[in-house]
C-alpha cells in the first residue's frame, strides 16, 4: 500500500511524502507487527518487511522471500509480473509486453505479446 501526502499550496510540507507498507492482507496472514515506524516483524521478532526509503535508497517495499513464498503457498496464490519494455530506434517506437508468474519456485512466461511499432513524427 502506498500513502502519499503531496506538497500543497499552503506550504504545510516542503516536498511530497510517500510511505509504503504491506497491505492489511499481508499483515494479517503473516502476523506482522510494526516494531518501529516502517519496519514490520513476525511473532518471533524477525524483520519481514520494510520500505527501502527508510534506509536512504529509492522507495520500494521489501518482503522476506521465505515469508512471501509461505504466504503464496498457504493461500494458493501466484506472483505475477506484468513486464513492459520500450525502445526508440531508427525513428520508431518499439514496445513489448510479457506476463510471467512464479509458482513453486519456478518462473514461467504466461503470455508474450507481439512487438508493437510506431513511426515517430521527428
Order of alpha helices (4+ residues) and beta strands (2+ residues): beta-beta-alpha-beta-beta-beta-beta-alpha-beta-beta-beta-beta
